[in-house]
Amino acid sequence: MEEIVSHFFEPLPLGKLTLPNRLVMAPMTRSRARDGVQTPLAADYYGQRAGAGLIVTEGTQPCVIGQGYIDTPGVHTPEQVEAWRRVTDAVHERQGRIFVQIMHSGRIGHPSLYPDGALPLAPSAVASGGRMYTPEGMLDHPTPKAMDLEDIARAVEDHISAAKYAMDAGFDGVELHGANGYLIHQFLADNTNLRTDAYGGSIDNRIRFAVEVAQAVSDAIGPERVGIRLSPANTTNGIEESDSAALYEALIRALAPLNLAYVHLMEFGGRDITKLIRREWPGVLILNPHATGEEAAVTPEAAEAVLAEGLCDAVSIGSLWLANPDLPARIKAGGPYNTPDPETFYGGDHRGYTDYPTLDG
């Protein structure tokens, strides 16, 4: 176990922060926010996990129309900011570090989520083909409204506003969600972006929205407080990319001059693209490793392997953090590990949320 500890527990400079370890808590939707507002339980949940080198929160909508699922939190009203402040205070009181993930869901939404019953927005009017749980039960994702230039400009402004609200809430930074088939990813992928203007067609045009959002948010709060999550070749939510290697090489080269705090890569398209991004990205790379593109949970052994190989600077782990609030201590001890309960992943109360035991009981 000594070799694993030596890799995981080396400090890592990240922006103006120094992470005490290289174990990142990955963003994971928990669907326990009421009307977009986090409950006090969220402060307990994230506070319990403050031993992470960095916590990245669950996906958080930057505006009403950016919501994609029921009971997900927002960061676009004073009430939401106040609720998130309880979370960041709980993490900082335990010397933790926490970024909020800003997630505009784009076409992955439903009119039932929005007070005005509007259609979700997307680069083009292409439905996902998927379904979602709504207050009315399981419903099909509708064909979204194709964004006009005003909608695009407003979406950029919504990201800026959310980032500023995040600073008011006490977050150490923000992570832009450019993965998993949500809005930024929808602009990148050529099956969801059928535009013929400056935001569609060529690779340079399809990366434009991602780069504009990253630039605008960096200008607003400082690039050292901004990360971005990407998932090349990820087919989640109906995404298809015909040119992943060339697409992400161009995107990374365009993002590099911005000096962002990090790129957070969810591996899906195979290790060759990971190695390409590692070569091209000059800053901190956080990796959620899935070498074969399969959705198996990341284990400490898999995390250790990619760190030892130098594929990344830190590793994000998902479901193990849900069940093991003291995950760094358990890794140091060589386990044992609590088993996550999938029945309590989404929605509910404290069960499967804040009641997993620690090693010290």
SVG drawing of the C-alpha trace seen along z (x, -y; Angstrom):
<svg xmlns="http://www.w3.org/2000/svg" viewBox="-48 -40 54 44">
<polyline fill="none" stroke="black" stroke-width="0.4" points="0.0,0.0 3.0,-2.4 3.4,-2.9 -0.3,-3.9 -0.1,-6.3 3.0,-7.9 1.1,-8.7 -2.2,-9.8 -0.9,-12.0 1.6,-14.2 0.4,-17.9 -0.8,-19.4 -0.9,-23.1 -4.2,-24.0 -4.7,-27.7 -4.1,-29.5 -4.9,-26.4 -2.7,-23.5 -4.5,-20.3 -3.2,-18.1 -3.9,-14.9 -4.8,-13.9 -8.1,-12.2 -10.9,-14.3 -14.6,-13.7 -16.3,-13.5 -19.6,-15.4 -22.5,-13.1 -26.2,-14.0 -28.1,-13.2 -31.5,-14.9 -32.2,-16.1 -32.5,-19.8 -36.1,-21.1 -37.1,-23.7 -33.5,-24.1 -32.4,-24.9 -30.0,-22.6 -31.2,-21.3 -29.1,-21.4 -28.4,-17.7 -26.2,-18.7 -23.9,-20.6 -23.5,-17.4 -22.9,-15.3 -20.2,-17.5 -18.7,-18.4 -18.3,-14.7 -16.2,-14.4 -13.9,-17.4 -10.9,-15.2 -10.9,-15.0 -8.1,-16.9 -11.0,-18.7 -14.7,-18.2 -16.6,-18.9 -20.3,-19.2 -23.2,-17.7 -24.3,-19.4 -25.9,-22.7 -28.1,-24.7 -27.0,-28.3 -30.5,-29.3 -34.1,-28.0 -34.0,-26.7 -30.7,-25.0 -32.3,-22.5 -32.4,-18.9 -33.7,-16.8 -36.1,-17.1 -34.7,-18.2 -31.3,-19.3 -29.7,-22.5 -29.3,-25.8 -26.9,-28.7 -28.9,-31.6 -30.9,-33.0 -30.0,-34.6 -31.9,-31.8 -29.8,-29.1 -26.6,-31.1 -27.5,-31.1 -28.2,-27.4 -24.9,-26.7 -23.1,-29.0 -24.0,-26.5 -22.3,-23.8 -19.1,-25.7 -18.9,-26.8 -19.1,-23.1 -16.4,-22.1 -14.0,-25.0 -14.5,-24.5 -12.9,-21.1 -10.1,-22.6 -11.6,-21.2 -11.8,-22.7 -14.9,-22.7 -15.8,-23.7 -19.4,-23.9 -20.1,-22.2 -22.1,-24.5 -24.3,-22.3 -26.6,-23.7 -28.5,-20.6 -29.5,-22.0 -31.9,-19.5 -31.8,-17.1 -34.8,-18.7 -38.6,-19.0 -41.2,-21.7 -42.6,-20.3 -39.5,-21.5 -40.0,-25.1 -42.6,-27.5 -43.5,-28.8 -43.6,-25.4 -41.0,-26.4 -39.1,-23.9 -35.5,-23.2 -32.8,-24.9 -30.1,-23.3 -27.8,-24.1 -30.2,-22.5 -33.8,-21.1 -32.7,-17.5 -34.3,-15.4 -32.2,-13.1 -34.4,-10.0 -34.2,-9.5 -36.7,-9.7 -36.6,-11.3 -38.4,-11.1 -40.6,-14.1 -43.3,-15.0 -45.7,-13.5 -43.8,-10.2 -41.5,-9.0 -41.8,-11.3 -39.9,-11.6 -37.4,-14.4 -39.1,-16.8 -37.5,-18.2 -35.7,-21.3 -35.8,-24.8 -32.8,-25.6 -31.0,-28.5 -30.7,-31.8 -27.8,-34.1 -29.6,-35.9 -30.2,-32.6 -26.5,-31.8 -25.4,-35.1 -27.8,-34.7 -26.4,-31.2 -22.9,-32.7 -24.2,-35.4 -26.0,-32.8 -22.7,-31.0 -21.0,-34.2 -23.8,-35.1 -23.8,-31.6 -20.0,-31.8 -20.3,-35.1 -23.1,-33.7 -20.8,-30.8 -18.1,-33.2 -20.8,-34.8 -21.6,-31.4 -18.0,-30.8 -16.9,-28.2 -13.2,-28.0 -14.1,-27.8 -16.4,-26.4 -16.3,-23.5 -17.9,-24.0 -19.8,-20.8 -18.7,-20.2 -19.4,-16.4 -22.1,-13.7 -24.3,-15.2 -25.3,-18.5 -25.3,-21.9 -21.6,-22.5 -21.2,-18.9 -24.2,-19.4 -22.4,-22.2 -19.2,-20.1 -20.9,-17.0 -21.8,-16.9 -25.0,-14.9 -26.5,-17.4 -25.0,-20.6 -26.4,-20.9 -26.0,-24.7 -24.7,-26.5 -23.6,-29.7 -20.5,-30.5 -21.4,-28.0 -21.7,-24.9 -20.2,-22.9 -16.4,-23.0 -14.5,-21.9 -13.5,-25.5 -17.1,-26.6 -18.3,-23.7 -15.8,-24.5 -16.6,-28.2 -19.3,-28.1 -17.2,-26.0 -14.3,-28.4 -16.5,-31.5 -18.0,-30.3 -14.6,-29.4 -13.2,-32.7 -16.1,-34.7 -16.2,-32.9 -12.5,-33.2 -12.7,-36.9 -15.4,-37.2 -13.9,-35.3 -10.3,-34.5 -9.0,-31.5 -7.4,-30.0 -10.9,-29.4 -12.2,-27.7 -12.1,-24.1 -13.9,-22.3 -15.0,-18.7 -14.9,-16.9 -15.8,-13.3 -14.5,-12.6 -16.6,-10.1 -19.1,-9.8 -22.4,-8.6 -24.4,-9.4 -27.7,-11.3 -27.7,-10.4 -24.3,-12.0 -22.3,-10.8 -19.0,-12.4 -17.5,-11.4 -14.2,-13.2 -13.4,-13.0 -9.6,-13.0 -9.4,-16.0 -12.3,-17.7 -10.7,-17.5 -7.2,-18.3 -8.5,-21.5 -10.6,-22.3 -7.6,-21.7 -5.4,-23.9 -8.0,-26.7 -8.4,-26.4 -4.7,-26.2 -4.0,-30.0 -6.8,-30.6 -4.7,-29.1 -7.7,-27.4 -7.2,-25.7 -7.7,-22.2 -9.2,-20.0 -11.3,-17.2 -11.5,-14.3 -14.1,-11.6 -12.5,-8.8 -14.8,-7.1 -13.3,-7.1 -10.2,-5.0 -6.8,-5.8 -5.4,-7.1 -7.5,-10.3 -6.5,-10.6 -2.8,-10.5 -3.5,-13.0 -5.1,-15.4 -2.3,-14.8 0.3,-15.9 -1.7,-19.0 -2.9,-20.3 -0.2,-22.3 -2.0,-22.5 -3.4,-20.2 -5.3,-17.2 -7.8,-15.4 -8.8,-11.9 -11.8,-9.8 -10.3,-6.6 -12.2,-4.1 -9.7,-2.8 -12.2,-0.6 -15.1,-3.1 -17.0,-0.9 -18.9,-2.4 -17.3,-0.3 -16.7,-2.2 -13.2,-3.6 -11.2,-1.6 -8.2,-2.8 -6.0,-0.4 -7.2,-1.9 -6.6,-5.4 -3.1,-4.5 -2.2,-3.0 -3.0,-6.1 -1.2,-8.3 1.9,-6.1 1.9,-6.1 1.8,-9.9 -1.4,-10.0 -2.8,-12.7 -2.1,-14.9 -5.1,-13.8 -7.9,-11.2 -11.6,-11.7 -13.6,-8.9 -17.4,-8.7 -19.4,-6.0 -16.8,-5.1 -17.1,-8.6 -20.8,-8.2 -20.4,-5.2 -17.0,-6.2 -17.0,-9.8 -13.5,-9.1 -12.2,-7.6 -8.6,-9.0 -8.3,-7.4 -9.6,-4.1 -7.1,-4.1 -4.3,-4.7 -5.6,-1.8 -6.0,0.4 -9.8,0.6 -12.3,1.9 -14.7,0.0 -18.5,-0.4 -20.5,0.7 -22.7,-2.0 -26.4,-1.4 -27.8,-2.2 -31.3,-2.4 -30.5,-5.6 -28.4,-7.4 -31.2,-9.7 -33.7,-11.4 -34.8,-10.5 -33.6,-11.5 -30.4,-10.9 -30.4,-7.2 -27.6,-6.4 -26.6,-10.1 -25.2,-11.1 -25.4,-7.8 -22.5,-5.8 -20.2,-4.9 -16.6,-6.0 -13.7,-3.8 -13.7,-5.3 -17.5,-4.8"/>
</svg>
